[in-house]
Amino acid sequence: MLIDTRYIYDGMLVVQERNGSNVPTVSYTRGLDLSATLDGAGGIGGLLARSHGYSAGNWSTHAFYHADGNGNITCLLTNQTVVGSYRYDPYGRPTYTSGSLASANLYRFSSKPIHVNSGLYYYGYRFYYPELQRWMNPDLIEEWGGINLYVYVKNCPLSNLDPLGLDAITFWFRVREFFQPTWHRYRNIHNQCPAKQPKGGTDSRGNTWSKDLYSGGHGGNVYRSPKGYECVYDCNGNLLPNMGTYNYGPNPFTLKHVWYDWAAHYIYGNRYVPDLTTIYE
């Protein structure tokens, strides 16, 4: 028997399902995901409720999602009753499933939808198969992303996640930068950066500077001070004043770097650039 299901998206996220007659069958309520935005982490950890039983513009039944720290759906509640319960191994293979709504609900590991017959999870750009612990499609940027074109979250599922099937985001990045929205890291705060690139050691203001070993990808040379200051210089040793304030919090910032700041890149850019280009906005 053929079943026609139509999906309504908000960006990359499904918000409603309809049947072949265009009648709504399931609606999804979403909130902030693990990036503290609506879709910066691909909706992982952002599901709030699943509604079904549509009639005359109203939904009769609502089930509320609960997820673990990595955004995996672990429980569905209706009227304080568990109607769906899930457990997984680190790579998403189901180890326990129960509840009257457990089968009907398709959003499970990483808050992503599963194709039940094949066991594949759809991330938006690629399909993931937890039984093999790998992607079924090769990396879209080929060897730019590493020699293993099918590796899932760099083989570190407890500390990494992949929002859309494009690249991994490190979990400690998210905890530090998104669950603490008042924590910011600033470049040249209080104008502490010397006009010319420091040679190391302590300057007249008491700042001890050391060069960032990975500064080549930032568009210049980066020097840091233990006090929290960060200064960026061009190849001639001149301070780059247009770097501005660099915020990891919910406010926009002027520099986004694809390699050094994967998490920020996904949240504020929602673009995929297959090289180490520095993006100014």
Backbone bond lengths (Angstrom), bond angles and torsions (degrees), N, CA, C in turn:
res aa  C-N    CA-C-N  psi(-1)  N-CA   C-N-CA  omega(-1)  CA-C   N-CA-C  phi
1 M - - - 1.461 - - 1.528 109.10 -
2 L 1.345 115.27 132.42 1.450 120.78 178.75 1.523 110.29 -85.70
3 I 1.303 116.21 134.35 1.463 121.87 175.49 1.523 107.70 -120.44
4 D 1.312 115.54 121.23 1.465 121.45 -178.76 1.522 108.79 -96.56
5 T 1.328 116.31 113.31 1.464 121.17 177.79 1.510 108.91 -117.46
6 R 1.294 116.44 127.63 1.460 122.65 179.03 1.523 109.21 -110.52
7 Y 1.326 115.33 141.31 1.458 120.31 -174.82 1.526 110.42 -116.11
8 I 1.312 115.44 137.11 1.462 122.28 174.74 1.518 107.28 -108.73
9 Y 1.332 115.25 125.08 1.459 121.88 -175.23 1.525 111.27 -108.27
10 D 1.302 114.50 148.05 1.465 122.59 164.26 1.514 105.57 -114.15
11 G 1.326 116.53 98.23 1.460 119.68 -171.65 1.520 109.63 69.90
12 M 1.340 116.81 -118.32 1.461 122.06 178.92 1.526 112.09 -100.93
13 L 1.320 118.09 6.77 1.461 121.01 -173.04 1.518 110.95 -113.65
14 V 1.333 116.12 133.89 1.460 121.57 176.93 1.532 109.35 -75.32
15 V 1.330 116.26 130.58 1.465 120.63 178.07 1.523 111.98 -116.53
16 Q 1.348 116.50 -14.63 1.464 118.08 179.62 1.528 110.37 -159.48
17 E 1.334 115.77 148.30 1.452 122.57 172.60 1.523 108.92 -117.56
18 R 1.350 115.47 143.81 1.466 120.77 178.91 1.520 109.53 -133.51
19 N 1.334 116.09 156.38 1.453 119.79 178.25 1.525 110.99 -87.98
20 G 1.329 116.25 -175.10 1.453 120.18 -176.91 1.508 114.12 -64.15
21 S 1.329 117.34 -19.70 1.476 121.73 177.11 1.518 111.64 -91.97
22 N 1.321 116.25 9.21 1.468 123.46 178.82 1.530 112.90 67.36
23 V 1.328 116.57 25.24 1.461 121.35 176.44 1.533 108.51 -93.45
24 P 1.327 118.73 129.22 1.469 120.39 179.34 1.521 111.67 -60.01
25 T 1.314 115.89 136.04 1.464 120.99 178.12 1.528 112.60 -116.39
26 V 1.324 116.45 -36.11 1.467 121.11 179.09 1.531 108.41 -141.52
27 S 1.314 116.01 140.41 1.463 121.23 175.79 1.524 109.13 -127.01
28 Y 1.339 116.40 142.92 1.457 121.19 -178.90 1.523 109.97 -117.72
29 T 1.308 115.32 127.38 1.462 121.31 174.51 1.514 108.31 -96.81
30 R 1.327 116.23 127.86 1.464 121.09 -176.63 1.520 110.82 -121.28
31 G 1.332 114.64 149.62 1.454 121.71 174.94 1.515 109.53 -127.38
32 L 1.308 116.69 -151.82 1.460 121.47 -179.44 1.523 109.69 -71.52
33 D 1.328 116.26 133.90 1.463 119.57 176.41 1.524 109.85 -89.20
34 L 1.313 117.73 -164.63 1.467 120.73 -174.92 1.519 113.61 -67.05
35 S 1.329 117.38 -9.66 1.463 120.26 177.46 1.518 111.80 -90.67
36 A 1.330 117.64 -1.52 1.463 123.03 -174.05 1.520 111.43 68.36
37 T 1.343 117.36 19.47 1.454 122.84 170.35 1.532 106.86 -127.62
38 L 1.322 116.93 177.49 1.460 119.65 -177.35 1.523 113.00 -73.80
39 D 1.335 117.21 -29.93 1.463 118.08 -174.91 1.517 114.13 -145.34
40 G 1.320 117.94 12.16 1.456 120.11 -178.23 1.512 113.92 -63.31
41 A 1.330 117.63 -29.73 1.459 121.86 176.61 1.525 110.81 -105.08
42 G 1.330 115.94 26.03 1.456 119.68 178.97 1.514 113.98 68.03
43 G 1.333 116.43 23.15 1.458 120.49 -179.73 1.508 114.99 81.20
44 I 1.342 117.77 2.31 1.461 120.89 -179.04 1.532 110.03 -67.04
45 G 1.324 115.95 122.45 1.459 120.49 -177.93 1.513 114.19 81.90
46 G 1.342 117.68 5.50 1.463 120.46 -175.07 1.515 115.67 -103.91
47 L 1.325 118.21 -2.08 1.460 120.34 179.19 1.531 111.08 -72.00
48 L 1.318 116.24 131.29 1.459 121.03 179.60 1.520 112.63 -108.05
49 A 1.344 117.02 -46.22 1.470 119.05 -174.68 1.520 111.05 -152.31
50 R 1.322 114.48 153.22 1.464 123.90 174.14 1.520 107.74 -120.59
51 S 1.338 116.58 125.21 1.467 121.08 -178.20 1.513 109.70 -118.30
52 H 1.340 116.54 138.93 1.460 121.15 175.16 1.530 108.77 -145.25
53 G 1.327 116.02 176.28 1.453 119.98 -174.74 1.513 111.37 80.32
54 Y 1.333 116.61 56.15 1.468 121.35 -176.58 1.524 111.23 -81.93
55 S 1.333 115.65 135.85 1.461 121.11 175.61 1.520 109.29 -159.95
56 A 1.324 115.04 124.34 1.472 121.59 174.99 1.530 112.14 53.06
57 G 1.333 115.56 40.92 1.459 119.68 174.91 1.508 115.27 86.37
58 N 1.325 117.64 2.81 1.471 120.78 -178.47 1.523 110.49 -125.95
59 W 1.350 114.71 153.36 1.462 121.86 176.78 1.526 108.45 -107.80
60 S 1.320 115.73 132.21 1.467 119.50 -174.95 1.520 113.63 -86.21
61 T 1.344 117.26 -27.16 1.467 119.75 -172.90 1.520 110.21 -131.35
62 H 1.321 115.52 135.59 1.464 121.17 179.68 1.532 109.06 -128.62
63 A 1.303 115.95 133.73 1.470 121.80 174.28 1.521 107.94 -121.74
64 F 1.313 116.18 137.63 1.462 121.25 -172.82 1.531 110.58 -108.25
65 Y 1.338 113.79 131.77 1.461 120.74 -175.50 1.520 111.88 -81.32
66 H 1.332 114.48 145.02 1.463 122.08 169.29 1.530 107.32 -130.97
67 A 1.331 115.78 137.58 1.470 120.18 -175.60 1.519 109.99 -130.13
68 D 1.338 115.34 158.71 1.464 119.44 174.76 1.527 109.79 -84.29
69 G 1.322 116.92 -173.26 1.459 121.07 -174.90 1.512 114.82 -65.69
70 N 1.321 117.72 -19.77 1.466 121.20 177.96 1.517 112.47 -96.85
71 G 1.329 117.19 7.91 1.451 120.27 177.34 1.512 114.76 82.99
72 N 1.347 118.13 13.63 1.465 121.25 176.86 1.530 109.36 -83.89
73 I 1.320 116.55 130.43 1.458 120.18 179.76 1.525 109.19 -68.34
74 T 1.317 116.04 125.27 1.468 121.10 -178.67 1.517 113.07 -115.25
75 C 1.347 116.41 -19.25 1.459 117.65 -174.10 1.521 110.78 -157.24
76 L 1.333 116.11 146.18 1.458 124.07 171.28 1.522 107.95 -124.61
77 L 1.337 115.79 130.91 1.461 120.66 -178.35 1.524 110.58 -120.61
78 T 1.335 115.82 136.45 1.466 122.55 171.34 1.517 107.81 -130.50
79 N 1.345 115.96 120.24 1.471 120.65 -177.84 1.525 111.40 52.17
80 Q 1.337 115.75 43.32 1.459 124.01 178.32 1.528 112.66 64.31
81 T 1.328 116.44 19.37 1.459 121.32 176.62 1.518 108.95 -113.63
82 V 1.327 117.54 133.26 1.455 121.52 179.17 1.523 109.02 -72.79
83 V 1.340 115.62 117.70 1.464 120.36 178.74 1.526 111.20 -111.71
84 G 1.315 116.55 -1.48 1.458 120.77 176.68 1.510 109.67 -161.50
85 S 1.320 116.43 131.37 1.458 121.00 -179.89 1.528 108.47 -138.96
86 Y 1.337 116.08 134.30 1.466 121.01 -175.16 1.527 109.98 -135.40
87 R 1.328 115.27 143.66 1.455 121.99 170.77 1.529 107.54 -134.97
88 Y 1.330 116.38 146.82 1.458 121.35 -176.93 1.521 110.27 -135.26
89 D 1.339 115.25 160.68 1.459 118.15 166.42 1.532 106.50 -84.09
90 P 1.337 119.00 175.08 1.474 119.80 -175.08 1.526 114.20 -55.48
91 Y 1.333 118.13 -29.36 1.459 120.56 -177.82 1.532 113.22 -94.98
92 G 1.313 117.73 6.29 1.451 120.32 173.53 1.509 116.06 98.35
93 R 1.319 118.69 1.71 1.463 119.17 176.63 1.533 108.97 -70.12
94 P 1.321 117.86 130.68 1.477 119.71 -177.72 1.524 111.34 -68.59
95 T 1.306 115.96 131.94 1.464 121.53 176.25 1.530 111.62 -110.96
96 Y 1.331 115.94 -16.92 1.466 119.89 179.98 1.520 108.49 -160.34
97 T 1.330 117.02 132.49 1.461 122.83 177.26 1.519 108.11 -143.99
98 S 1.333 115.86 132.94 1.464 119.21 177.87 1.522 109.27 -157.19
99 G 1.314 115.83 162.66 1.456 120.84 176.78 1.511 112.81 116.91
100 S 1.324 116.32 152.18 1.464 121.47 -176.66 1.517 113.23 -67.82
101 L 1.336 116.97 -23.15 1.461 120.42 -179.31 1.525 111.60 -108.08
102 A 1.318 116.82 4.49 1.465 120.64 -173.93 1.523 112.25 -62.40
103 S 1.309 117.84 -38.05 1.462 120.74 -178.88 1.520 111.98 -79.20
104 A 1.320 116.98 -39.98 1.464 120.87 -178.15 1.523 111.90 -66.83
105 N 1.325 116.77 -35.79 1.458 119.52 177.96 1.522 109.89 -74.79
106 L 1.320 116.62 125.35 1.464 121.07 -176.33 1.517 113.25 -101.24
107 Y 1.324 118.09 -8.20 1.464 121.16 -177.57 1.518 109.00 -94.61
108 R 1.336 115.22 112.72 1.459 119.43 -171.05 1.530 111.52 -135.72
109 F 1.297 118.52 -98.83 1.472 121.32 -177.08 1.532 109.86 -65.16
110 S 1.336 115.76 132.78 1.471 122.96 -178.49 1.525 112.22 57.13
111 S 1.314 116.63 22.71 1.473 121.75 -178.44 1.516 111.91 58.63
112 K 1.330 117.02 24.41 1.457 121.57 -178.32 1.528 110.32 -103.59
113 P 1.343 117.51 154.31 1.462 120.47 -179.98 1.525 111.60 -78.40
114 I 1.308 115.48 141.50 1.454 121.22 178.92 1.527 109.86 -107.15
115 H 1.324 116.17 140.62 1.459 121.48 169.03 1.523 106.08 -90.42
116 V 1.317 115.56 105.95 1.461 120.94 -166.66 1.525 112.09 -60.40
117 N 1.322 117.91 -43.10 1.467 120.22 -175.43 1.521 112.89 -63.88
118 S 1.312 117.39 -34.61 1.469 120.85 -178.85 1.517 112.92 -99.19
119 G 1.341 117.42 -20.96 1.458 120.87 -176.73 1.513 113.37 79.35
120 L 1.338 117.90 12.47 1.461 121.68 -178.57 1.524 110.82 -90.49
121 Y 1.327 115.47 140.67 1.466 121.58 173.91 1.525 109.07 -99.76
122 Y 1.337 115.69 135.89 1.462 120.85 -178.94 1.523 109.51 -100.04
123 Y 1.337 116.05 119.84 1.459 121.49 -177.31 1.523 113.44 -101.62
124 G 1.305 117.51 -2.39 1.457 120.17 -179.62 1.513 113.08 113.42
125 Y 1.343 115.93 -42.98 1.457 120.97 178.36 1.526 112.92 -118.91
126 R 1.342 116.02 -20.88 1.459 119.22 -179.52 1.528 109.99 -146.18
127 F 1.341 114.66 160.97 1.455 121.32 175.62 1.529 109.09 -103.43
128 Y 1.336 114.83 135.67 1.462 121.04 -178.78 1.530 109.53 -113.24
129 Y 1.344 115.26 135.91 1.467 121.07 -179.77 1.523 109.15 -115.65
130 P 1.325 118.45 102.48 1.468 120.63 -175.53 1.522 114.28 -64.21
131 E 1.339 118.14 -25.34 1.462 119.77 179.28 1.526 111.25 -64.91
132 L 1.318 117.07 -32.05 1.466 121.72 177.65 1.528 112.26 -100.10
133 Q 1.329 116.29 -7.42 1.465 122.19 179.00 1.531 111.40 58.67
134 R 1.320 116.55 42.82 1.461 120.52 -177.95 1.525 109.59 -158.54
135 W 1.338 113.96 163.56 1.455 120.48 173.16 1.523 109.74 -75.04
136 M 1.317 116.20 150.20 1.454 120.70 175.42 1.528 111.57 -90.00
137 N 1.320 116.54 -16.22 1.460 121.46 178.02 1.519 108.83 -111.86
138 P 1.320 119.06 145.40 1.464 120.39 178.46 1.520 111.49 -70.00
139 D 1.310 115.19 159.37 1.453 121.80 176.82 1.526 109.59 -57.19
140 L 1.334 116.16 132.91 1.458 120.22 -175.76 1.520 113.03 -66.84
141 I 1.326 117.25 -22.46 1.465 119.43 178.63 1.526 111.43 -102.73
142 E 1.332 115.32 13.96 1.463 122.25 175.76 1.528 111.07 54.86
143 E 1.334 118.34 -134.00 1.471 120.43 -173.05 1.529 113.92 -70.37
144 W 1.329 117.89 -7.62 1.474 118.89 174.03 1.523 110.43 -59.22
145 G 1.317 116.54 -30.65 1.452 119.64 -179.05 1.514 114.12 -93.10
146 G 1.340 117.97 5.83 1.460 122.43 -179.25 1.518 110.43 121.68
147 I 1.323 115.30 165.22 1.462 118.77 -174.45 1.526 112.50 -74.94
148 N 1.326 116.92 -22.60 1.469 120.15 177.25 1.529 107.67 -92.18
149 L 1.308 117.02 107.03 1.462 121.86 -174.38 1.517 113.14 -79.03
150 Y 1.340 117.39 -5.76 1.458 120.84 -174.73 1.528 113.08 -121.77
151 V 1.323 118.07 3.02 1.457 120.95 -176.20 1.522 110.06 -65.92
152 Y 1.332 116.48 140.41 1.459 122.61 -178.94 1.527 109.85 -101.36
153 V 1.318 117.81 123.10 1.468 126.87 178.46 1.535 112.32 42.49
154 K 1.325 115.65 41.86 1.469 121.89 176.74 1.534 112.26 58.27
155 N 1.322 116.19 26.68 1.467 122.85 -178.51 1.526 112.93 60.15
156 C 1.337 116.36 28.79 1.470 121.12 177.30 1.536 108.99 -130.37
157 P 1.344 118.77 69.37 1.464 120.46 -174.21 1.525 114.52 -70.31
158 L 1.335 118.20 -16.52 1.463 119.35 179.55 1.519 112.41 -82.25
159 S 1.331 116.78 -22.54 1.455 119.39 -178.52 1.522 113.42 -115.74
160 N 1.339 117.73 -12.24 1.461 121.16 -178.69 1.517 110.81 -121.23
161 L 1.320 115.51 158.28 1.456 121.87 169.83 1.518 108.27 -141.83
162 D 1.326 115.98 164.50 1.455 121.70 179.36 1.524 108.01 -127.06
163 P 1.327 118.54 111.29 1.467 120.34 -174.84 1.522 114.42 -62.69
164 L 1.345 116.88 -44.64 1.460 119.73 -171.23 1.521 113.79 -131.57
165 G 1.327 117.30 7.35 1.455 119.53 -176.60 1.506 112.97 87.09
166 L 1.329 116.66 19.49 1.462 121.02 -178.54 1.521 112.97 -107.31
167 D 1.325 117.41 -39.86 1.457 119.47 178.29 1.518 109.77 -169.24
168 A 1.324 115.86 160.14 1.465 121.66 -175.85 1.518 111.28 -83.88
169 I 1.323 115.34 147.39 1.461 123.53 171.70 1.518 107.21 -116.19
170 T 1.314 116.57 133.67 1.458 120.95 -178.35 1.517 110.50 -77.53
171 F 1.332 116.09 133.61 1.459 121.19 -174.22 1.517 112.41 -64.69
172 W 1.351 118.56 -38.65 1.467 118.29 -177.41 1.513 110.43 -65.20
173 F 1.328 117.04 -28.59 1.459 120.76 174.26 1.521 109.70 -58.20
174 R 1.358 116.12 -46.47 1.447 120.74 -175.61 1.522 111.00 -66.13
175 V 1.336 116.54 -43.84 1.454 119.68 -177.95 1.516 110.72 -60.27
176 R 1.334 116.18 -46.66 1.451 119.71 -175.51 1.523 111.78 -71.98
177 E 1.333 116.53 -37.38 1.450 118.56 -168.59 1.515 114.49 -100.07
178 F 1.359 118.39 -18.27 1.436 118.59 -174.75 1.520 113.02 -118.71
179 F 1.335 117.90 -31.68 1.446 119.05 177.30 1.526 111.36 -83.38
180 Q 1.319 117.40 -5.73 1.449 122.29 173.92 1.524 107.72 -123.23
181 P 1.349 118.48 72.71 1.465 120.76 -172.32 1.513 114.12 -65.35
182 T 1.352 117.91 -14.69 1.459 118.65 177.93 1.518 111.52 -84.91
183 W 1.355 116.86 -8.76 1.457 120.81 -179.84 1.512 108.87 -86.13
184 H 1.302 116.54 123.58 1.458 121.06 179.22 1.517 109.28 -130.33
185 R 1.297 114.92 155.19 1.448 119.95 173.94 1.516 106.57 -119.50
186 Y 1.303 117.34 127.29 1.454 121.08 -173.67 1.520 111.16 -113.96
187 R 1.319 114.87 144.24 1.457 120.73 169.26 1.516 108.01 -97.24
188 N 1.309 116.18 134.24 1.460 123.24 175.67 1.528 112.62 56.23
189 I 1.322 117.75 36.59 1.450 119.83 177.34 1.529 109.35 -64.82
190 H 1.306 116.14 138.35 1.471 123.06 -178.55 1.533 111.69 59.70
191 N 1.350 116.48 22.99 1.472 120.55 176.99 1.530 112.26 54.79
192 Q 1.333 115.72 45.08 1.458 120.12 -178.92 1.527 113.11 -84.41
193 C 1.325 118.61 -10.91 1.457 120.40 -175.46 1.523 111.64 -78.51
194 P 1.327 117.01 132.03 1.467 119.50 173.95 1.522 110.19 -64.19
195 A 1.322 115.96 150.10 1.464 120.59 -179.13 1.526 111.26 -65.36
196 K 1.333 116.90 -32.15 1.461 121.08 178.48 1.520 109.18 -110.45
197 Q 1.302 115.25 150.23 1.459 121.54 -177.30 1.527 111.06 -56.29
198 P 1.351 118.03 124.99 1.472 120.18 -179.31 1.527 111.24 -69.66
199 K 1.310 114.39 155.55 1.459 119.71 179.29 1.519 111.42 -99.82
200 G 1.307 116.79 12.71 1.451 120.63 -176.63 1.513 109.78 97.76
201 G 1.336 117.03 171.60 1.454 120.33 -179.19 1.517 110.71 83.67
202 T 1.342 115.54 -165.67 1.457 122.10 -175.15 1.519 110.23 -105.79
203 D 1.355 116.18 132.36 1.463 119.30 178.89 1.522 110.73 -90.10
204 S 1.333 115.85 -174.59 1.463 120.95 -176.05 1.523 112.56 -68.43
205 R 1.324 117.63 -16.91 1.461 120.94 179.61 1.525 112.35 -93.40
206 G 1.305 116.03 0.55 1.455 119.60 178.69 1.507 114.70 87.31
207 N 1.345 116.81 12.41 1.457 120.65 177.92 1.521 110.00 -91.45
208 T 1.309 116.74 127.94 1.461 121.83 175.93 1.526 108.30 -98.13
209 W 1.336 116.24 121.16 1.459 120.78 -172.58 1.521 111.17 -105.34
210 S 1.314 114.63 142.37 1.463 120.60 173.58 1.521 107.84 -137.92
211 K 1.328 115.56 143.92 1.461 120.08 -176.05 1.524 110.28 -80.67
212 D 1.340 115.16 137.90 1.455 121.31 175.74 1.523 108.92 -72.39
213 L 1.338 116.59 126.38 1.462 120.33 -177.26 1.518 112.24 -64.95
214 Y 1.342 116.91 -23.32 1.459 120.41 -176.97 1.526 111.62 -106.86
215 S 1.312 117.01 23.26 1.456 119.98 -170.73 1.515 113.70 -71.52
216 G 1.331 118.60 -12.97 1.455 119.22 -177.72 1.512 113.50 -61.41
217 G 1.315 118.15 -30.82 1.453 120.55 -177.73 1.506 114.41 -81.27
218 H 1.348 118.83 -5.42 1.446 121.17 -176.63 1.520 112.56 -86.83
219 G 1.305 118.62 1.02 1.448 120.57 -176.40 1.513 111.91 88.44
220 G 1.315 119.19 9.19 1.449 123.11 -179.59 1.510 109.54 176.94
221 N 1.326 116.64 -172.66 1.460 121.60 177.77 1.524 109.54 -91.83
222 V 1.304 116.62 131.60 1.455 122.02 -176.84 1.522 109.78 -108.66
223 Y 1.320 116.09 130.60 1.457 122.14 174.45 1.522 108.20 -120.44
224 R 1.346 114.58 140.78 1.453 119.21 -178.38 1.518 110.52 -124.92
225 S 1.344 113.61 153.61 1.455 121.45 175.96 1.518 108.27 -119.00
226 P 1.351 118.44 143.20 1.466 120.41 177.50 1.521 112.97 -57.34
227 K 1.337 117.41 -18.69 1.457 120.27 179.85 1.531 112.22 -76.35
228 G 1.335 117.06 -4.49 1.451 119.85 177.44 1.512 114.53 104.41
229 Y 1.326 117.59 2.47 1.450 120.49 179.38 1.524 110.22 -85.98
230 E 1.318 115.80 147.82 1.447 121.18 178.14 1.521 108.75 -138.52
231 C 1.319 116.44 129.20 1.456 121.77 -176.38 1.520 109.59 -124.37
232 V 1.329 116.37 140.40 1.455 121.78 -177.68 1.530 108.58 -121.60
233 Y 1.335 115.22 131.42 1.456 121.48 -176.26 1.518 110.13 -124.66
234 D 1.331 115.09 149.56 1.458 119.16 177.75 1.521 109.70 -79.59
235 C 1.347 116.39 -178.05 1.460 120.45 -174.88 1.517 112.59 -66.87
236 N 1.348 117.67 -15.68 1.461 121.32 177.17 1.522 112.62 -94.83
237 G 1.317 116.33 4.94 1.460 120.22 177.48 1.508 114.74 84.56
238 N 1.353 118.22 11.66 1.462 121.11 -179.82 1.530 110.33 -93.22
239 L 1.338 115.77 141.38 1.457 121.21 178.94 1.521 110.00 -62.03
240 L 1.336 116.01 137.08 1.465 120.62 177.16 1.524 108.77 -94.62
241 P 1.326 118.05 94.94 1.466 119.97 -175.92 1.517 112.95 -69.51
242 N 1.331 116.88 -20.96 1.460 118.98 -177.75 1.520 112.91 -76.84
243 M 1.337 117.98 1.28 1.458 119.42 176.20 1.518 110.55 -68.03
244 G 1.325 116.30 -31.37 1.447 120.28 175.42 1.514 112.94 63.84
245 T 1.323 115.62 -157.90 1.455 122.05 -179.99 1.511 109.60 -86.69
246 Y 1.299 115.32 134.18 1.468 121.23 -176.24 1.515 107.96 -108.31
247 N 1.330 117.94 105.66 1.453 122.76 -173.34 1.513 110.93 -110.74
248 Y 1.328 117.56 128.64 1.452 120.82 172.36 1.523 111.23 -92.74
249 G 1.314 117.32 -6.08 1.454 120.40 -176.95 1.516 112.03 -79.14
250 P 1.328 118.37 -162.04 1.462 121.03 -174.44 1.515 114.24 -75.54
251 N 1.339 117.96 -5.22 1.457 120.28 -179.46 1.524 111.14 -90.35
252 P 1.327 117.58 148.43 1.467 120.20 179.62 1.515 111.41 -63.47
253 F 1.317 116.27 159.31 1.448 120.72 175.54 1.514 108.88 -136.26
254 T 1.315 116.80 172.33 1.457 119.85 -170.74 1.508 113.31 -90.07
255 L 1.328 118.71 -22.08 1.461 120.88 -177.85 1.513 110.37 -120.49
256 K 1.320 115.39 133.27 1.460 120.23 172.81 1.513 107.05 -129.46
257 H 1.295 115.58 126.85 1.466 117.72 179.98 1.512 109.82 -117.97
258 V 1.320 116.14 131.79 1.451 121.15 -170.60 1.524 112.66 -70.22
259 W 1.321 117.37 -36.04 1.466 119.72 -176.32 1.515 111.65 -87.71
260 Y 1.315 116.93 -48.74 1.463 120.56 -173.71 1.520 111.99 -74.08
261 D 1.329 116.96 -29.97 1.455 121.08 -173.73 1.525 110.89 -127.78
262 W 1.344 115.58 64.06 1.463 118.70 -178.75 1.522 111.40 -57.07
263 A 1.313 117.01 -45.54 1.458 119.93 -175.55 1.517 110.55 -61.81
264 A 1.323 117.08 -48.93 1.457 121.00 179.56 1.524 110.61 -62.88
265 H 1.317 116.39 -35.52 1.471 120.60 179.63 1.524 110.68 -60.72
266 Y 1.315 117.43 -44.88 1.451 119.69 -178.81 1.521 111.12 -69.28
267 I 1.328 116.74 -39.44 1.452 119.95 -174.13 1.515 111.66 -69.42
268 Y 1.317 116.34 -49.57 1.448 119.01 -173.17 1.523 113.39 -94.54
269 G 1.330 117.32 -20.20 1.450 118.53 -175.81 1.514 113.91 -103.27
270 N 1.333 116.51 -41.25 1.454 121.20 -173.62 1.518 111.74 50.28
271 R 1.314 115.17 38.02 1.454 121.11 175.89 1.515 107.43 -125.79
272 Y 1.311 115.84 163.63 1.451 119.26 176.77 1.515 108.39 -127.22
273 V 1.301 116.92 112.94 1.457 121.95 -178.38 1.528 107.85 -113.48
274 P 1.338 118.58 117.03 1.465 120.82 -171.78 1.521 114.59 -83.43
275 D 1.318 118.03 39.45 1.464 119.62 174.27 1.519 108.64 -153.42
276 L 1.305 117.02 -169.00 1.460 120.29 -177.09 1.512 111.37 -99.49
277 T 1.315 117.20 37.50 1.453 121.85 -177.87 1.510 110.40 -70.23
278 T 1.319 116.63 139.38 1.446 121.85 172.55 1.522 108.81 -91.74
279 I 1.328 117.14 130.25 1.455 121.76 -174.56 1.519 108.83 -109.44
280 Y 1.299 117.14 122.47 1.454 121.78 175.29 1.519 109.10 -102.74
281 E 1.332 116.40 137.66 1.470 120.05 177.96 1.513 110.00 -137.45
